[in-house]
Amino acid sequence: MTSRFIRFTAVAIASAAFLATSNVVAAQGMRPSPEPTAVLPNSAGVARAKADSLRYPYTAADIEFMSGMIGHHAQAIVMAGWAPSHGANASIGRLAARIINAQQDEIVTMQTWLRDRHQPVPDGHTAGMLMVMDGVQHVMLMPGMLSEAQMKELDQARGAEFNRLFLTYMMQHHRGAVSMVKQLFETYGAGQDETVFKFASDVNVDQTTEIARMEKMLSAVLLTEREP
């Protein structure tokens, strides 16, 4: 049994234990507001990255995960940014604000990790991962990300309909992020870098917890819709 598998198993157990004890913005790629603060590379960060890489070598899978999760987070921020203007209820408004605050900071962490390792750095605004195929640039959606049609549907919704769609689509989005973590830890040699392991583990626990919370919120929204 590898240390990588043991560490991921521990994270999964911690997530399950937490859930058991709990009662428990107009198009893709638009710039959210406020924007994440850019972090420029510095010699100390690069030196630290080199030292970390000697102890915990990073892999192509780590780079793909960090790059892809930036675009994944960017779309979630766009979705959450619509809550105030689309008539979201108070609980969804608070959830959306938490998502924006947390994921903006995480985008900066991922950009810094990539920059310190001299890797291409996504801008943090493009909802998806930029790929070049046959000389043409395309945006590839990560698991769970909303299609253009789904984003349009959510943007056009207001009030109770927005609440329902937001929770439905954000759970889809979160489940995609959790599947990205699972794929990372199942890839041989990946997830050993300290920053990547901690970030991916946090995504697994935090978004699994939020899925459980949103399931309860959605039940309450649907119940309200059925009331006369």
Secondary structure, DSSP 8 states (H G I E B T S, - for coil): --HHHHHHHHHHHHHHHHHHHS----STT---SS--------HHHHHHHHHHHHHS---HHHHHHHHHHHHHHHHHHHHHHTTGGGT--HHHHHHHHHHHHHHHHHHHHHHHHHHHTT-----S-SSSEEEEETTEEEEE--TT---HHHHHHHHH--HHHHHHHHHHHHHHHHHHHHHHHHHHHHSTTTT-SHHHHHHHHHHHHHHHHHHHHHHHHHHHHHHHHH--
